[in-house]
Amino acid sequence: MGRSGTILIQGKQLLKFGFTGSNVALSFGQYTDPGVLVAWRIDGQDWQFSNVSANATYRFVSASTTGANLTAVNNTQTFELRVTNWSYGVQLAGVKTDGRLVQIAPFQRTVEIIGDSLSAGQCTNDNNSANGVTNDQFYNSYIELIDGIHKVWPNTQIVVFSLWEGFGAVGNTYQQGAGFVTEIEDVVAHYSTGGEETFVHYFNTTGILQHNDIGPQDTIVPGGQLTYIAPDGHLAYTQAHSNDYPAGSVLLPLILGMDSMLEPARFLTTGAFGANGFMGCPLEGSPGEYQVFAAITNATVPTKNMTDCELFTALAFDYEGPPVYQYE
């Protein structure tokens, strides 16, 4: 089954539809910008990336696509596509599938978080066993934090989010993990006693937040490339034409920060696996060469000796030239 027509997709606009069958192809019209990179996915799977061209048809979904074989043939799955280059756009000229196209009812309300997270590293680092924060310490520190905020800004309404601890693949989507569940609920309950209207509110994100915080590096190779921190702690990027990465990796781990002392540069850091930035670890047999790792205590470094590694601050500068084709 197919549909044809003209739809322009730019910026934050999202194309979303349901389909049955095992193949989905999209055709792009003459007004598609050159070099545009689109992100797409089915159901709750990881976002995938592909460069598309004007006057061309691309098959995005086949029987071998991850997640395509996790539901029965006649069940409806969802397909989403958006443009990653905010100043570019695509002209969608047609959609084809070997099953049916299904209209998906839009949500009445949506929240999209652009960036690292709602609060980068807040609580997630505390819940890392390597940092040794006890349940009581977490609870008492949270109370102290809220009391301090309320003392300075007494009219502030505070929303406490449940803590999500990564996502794990379940069926055709990802399921949210949790941490310090009882302690966070007890913090909110602490301010709900006495019968007075509370200024602290609880937002349980279970089943609301979804695993989709993935974006490409600034490359124009088909499929793009992704940065990640591998389970052993080293910083890496996917090979061109492939989005494969080791299981258990943290995708897009880079956090860009600002410090007036460093201007015009900005600093890069990471909180992957509870890290507090980066460290350089020497390569055996290659004097003067270092491999970049997340600064975690259980990293598997080349020399097997963590004391050989040095913490460092990575700097980033604005770049206005053409994008790199690919990293090798």
C-alpha positions in Angstrom: 0.0 0.0 0.0 1.3 3.5 -0.8 0.4 7.1 -0.3 1.7 10.0 -2.4 1.6 13.8 -2.0 3.9 16.5 -0.7 4.8 17.2 2.9 7.6 19.4 4.0 9.4 18.4 7.2 11.8 20.8 8.9 13.2 21.6 12.3 11.3 20.1 15.2 8.5 18.7 13.0 8.0 15.0 13.3 6.5 12.5 10.8 4.8 9.6 12.6 2.5 6.9 11.2 1.6 3.3 11.9 2.2 0.4 9.5 1.7 -3.3 9.1 4.0 -5.6 7.1 7.8 -5.8 7.1 8.8 -3.1 4.7 8.6 0.7 4.7 10.0 3.0 1.9 9.9 6.8 1.7 10.3 8.9 -1.5 11.8 12.4 -1.3 10.9 15.2 -3.7 13.0 17.8 -5.5 12.9 20.4 -2.7 14.8 18.1 -0.2 17.9 20.0 0.9 21.3 18.4 -0.1 23.3 16.7 2.6 20.3 16.5 5.0 20.5 13.9 7.7 17.2 12.3 9.0 16.7 10.3 12.2 14.2 7.5 12.2 13.0 4.6 14.3 10.3 2.0 14.7 8.3 1.7 17.9 10.6 2.4 20.9 13.9 1.3 19.3 17.0 3.4 19.1 17.0 6.2 16.6 18.9 5.4 13.3 20.3 7.9 10.9 20.5 8.2 7.2 21.4 10.9 4.6 18.7 11.2 2.0 18.7 13.0 -1.4 16.1 14.7 -3.6 14.2 12.6 -6.2 15.1 9.3 -4.5 13.4 6.5 -2.6 14.9 4.8 0.5 13.8 1.6 2.2 14.0 2.3 5.9 12.4 -0.8 7.3 12.9 -4.4 6.2 12.5 -7.8 7.8 16.0 -7.6 9.1 15.5 -4.2 10.8 16.0 -4.4 14.6 12.6 -4.6 16.2 10.7 -5.4 13.0 10.3 -9.0 14.0 9.3 -8.5 17.6 5.5 -8.3 16.9 3.1 -10.4 14.9 2.9 -9.6 11.2 -0.6 -8.1 11.4 0.1 -5.9 14.5 0.5 -2.2 13.9 4.0 -0.7 14.5 4.9 2.9 14.5 7.4 4.7 12.2 8.9 8.1 13.2 11.2 10.4 11.2 12.6 13.8 11.8 15.3 16.1 10.4 18.4 16.4 12.5 19.8 19.5 10.7 17.7 22.2 12.1 18.2 24.6 9.1 17.5 21.9 6.5 14.3 20.2 5.4 13.0 17.3 3.3 10.1 17.1 0.9 8.2 13.8 1.5 6.7 12.7 -1.8 5.4 9.3 -1.0 5.2 6.3 1.5 5.1 2.7 0.5 4.7 -0.5 2.6 3.8 -4.1 1.9 1.1 -3.9 4.5 -1.3 -1.1 5.5 -0.6 2.5 6.6 -2.4 3.4 9.8 -3.1 6.9 11.2 -1.7 7.4 14.7 -3.8 9.6 17.0 -1.5 12.4 18.4 -0.9 12.8 22.1 -2.8 15.7 23.6 0.4 16.8 25.4 4.0 16.0 24.9 7.3 17.0 26.6 10.5 16.9 24.7 13.8 17.3 26.5 16.7 18.5 24.3 20.1 18.1 25.9 21.7 15.7 28.3 18.9 15.2 30.7 16.5 17.1 33.0 19.4 17.6 35.4 22.7 16.3 34.2 24.2 13.9 36.7 21.8 14.9 39.5 21.1 11.8 41.7 22.3 9.4 39.1 25.9 9.9 40.2 24.7 9.4 43.8 23.1 6.1 42.9 26.4 4.8 41.5 27.8 2.3 43.9 31.3 3.4 43.2 30.6 6.8 45.0 29.5 5.2 48.2 26.4 7.3 48.9 24.2 5.5 51.4 20.4 5.6 51.4 20.3 7.7 54.5 22.9 10.2 53.2 20.9 10.6 50.0 17.6 11.2 51.9 19.1 13.7 54.3 21.0 15.6 51.6 17.8 15.9 49.5 16.0 17.3 52.5 18.8 19.8 53.1 18.8 20.8 49.4 15.0 21.5 49.3 15.1 23.3 52.6 17.9 25.5 51.3 16.0 26.3 48.1 12.8 27.1 50.0 14.6 29.4 52.4 15.9 31.6 49.6 12.8 31.3 47.4 9.9 30.6 49.8 7.2 30.9 47.0 8.9 28.3 44.8 7.0 25.1 43.8 9.4 22.2 43.7 8.7 19.1 41.5 10.7 16.0 42.5 11.2 13.6 39.6 11.6 9.8 40.1 15.1 8.8 39.3 15.6 6.8 36.1 18.7 4.6 35.9 19.2 3.8 32.3 16.9 1.8 30.0 16.9 -1.8 29.1 15.5 -3.5 25.9 12.2 -5.2 26.5 10.2 -6.5 23.5 10.1 -3.8 20.8 10.9 -0.9 23.2 13.0 0.0 26.2 12.0 -0.1 29.8 13.0 2.5 32.3 15.1 1.5 35.3 14.8 3.2 38.7 17.0 4.2 41.7 16.4 5.5 45.3 12.7 4.8 44.8 11.7 4.7 48.5 14.1 7.5 49.5 12.6 9.9 46.9 9.1 9.1 47.9 10.0 9.6 51.5 11.5 13.0 50.7 8.2 14.1 49.2 6.2 12.6 52.1 8.4 14.6 54.5 6.8 17.8 53.2 3.3 16.4 53.0 2.6 16.1 56.7 0.7 18.4 58.9 -2.3 18.9 56.7 -0.9 22.1 55.1 -0.7 22.5 51.3 2.7 21.3 50.2 5.2 23.1 47.9 6.9 19.8 47.0 5.3 17.6 44.4 6.2 14.2 43.1 6.3 13.4 39.4 6.6 9.6 38.7 8.2 9.3 35.2 7.8 5.5 35.0 6.3 4.7 31.6 6.4 8.4 30.5 10.1 9.0 29.6 11.4 7.1 26.6 14.8 6.0 25.5 15.5 8.3 22.5 18.2 10.6 23.5 20.5 9.8 20.6 22.0 12.1 18.0 24.7 11.9 15.3 28.1 13.5 15.2 28.5 16.3 12.6 29.4 13.9 9.8 27.7 13.5 6.4 28.6 9.9 5.8 25.4 7.9 5.2 24.0 6.8 8.6 26.0 9.3 10.5 28.2 8.3 13.5 27.5 8.1 17.2 29.8 8.7 20.2 29.6 6.4 23.2 31.4 5.3 26.3 32.0 1.6 26.2 31.4 -0.7 29.2 35.1 -0.7 29.9 35.1 3.1 30.1 36.8 4.2 26.9 35.4 6.9 24.6 34.7 5.8 21.1 32.5 6.4 18.0 30.7 4.0 15.7 32.1 3.1 12.4 30.8 4.7 9.3 27.7 3.1 7.7 27.0 1.3 11.0 25.2 2.2 14.2 26.6 -0.9 16.0 28.1 -0.4 19.5 28.9 -2.7 22.4 26.0 -3.8 24.5 25.8 -1.8 27.8 27.5 1.4 26.3 26.3 4.9 27.1 25.4 6.7 23.9 26.0 10.4 23.4 27.9 10.8 26.6 29.3 14.3 26.0 28.1 17.2 28.0 28.9 20.7 26.7 29.4 23.3 29.5 30.3 27.0 29.8 32.8 28.7 32.0 33.6 32.4 31.7 37.3 31.7 32.5 37.6 29.5 29.4 35.8 31.7 26.8 35.7 31.6 23.9 36.1 27.8 24.5 33.6 25.6 26.2 34.4 22.5 28.2 33.3 18.9 27.4 32.6 16.5 30.2 30.7 13.3 30.9 28.7 11.7 33.6 28.6 8.2 32.0 28.6 5.4 34.6 28.8 8.0 37.3 32.0 9.6 35.9 33.2 13.1 36.8 34.8 14.0 33.5 37.5 12.4 31.5 41.0 10.9 32.1 43.8 10.2 29.7 45.4 6.8 30.0 48.8 5.9 28.4 49.0 3.3 25.7 51.5 0.5 26.3 54.4 0.6 23.9 53.4 4.0 22.5 55.1 6.7 24.6 53.3 10.0 24.6 50.0 8.5 23.3 46.9 8.4 25.5 43.4 6.9 25.2 40.4 8.8 26.6 38.3 7.2 29.2 35.4 8.3 31.4 36.9 9.0 34.9 35.4 6.0 36.7 37.1 3.8 39.3 36.5 0.5 37.5 37.7 1.4 34.0 39.7 -1.2 32.2 42.7 0.9 31.2 45.5 -0.2 28.8 48.2 -0.6 31.5 45.8 -2.2 33.9 46.9 0.4 36.5 44.5 3.3 37.2 47.3 5.4 38.8 48.9 5.8 35.3 45.9 7.9 34.2 45.5 11.6 34.5 42.3 13.7 34.8 42.0 16.4 32.2 39.6 19.1 30.9 38.5 18.8 27.3 37.8 22.1 25.5 35.6 22.7 22.5 35.6 25.7 20.1 32.9 26.8 17.7 33.5 25.5 14.1 31.9 27.2 11.1 33.5 25.2 8.3 32.0 22.3 6.3 31.1 19.1 8.2 33.5 16.1 8.2 32.6 13.3 5.9 33.5 10.6 8.4 35.8 9.7 11.3 38.1 6.8 10.9 
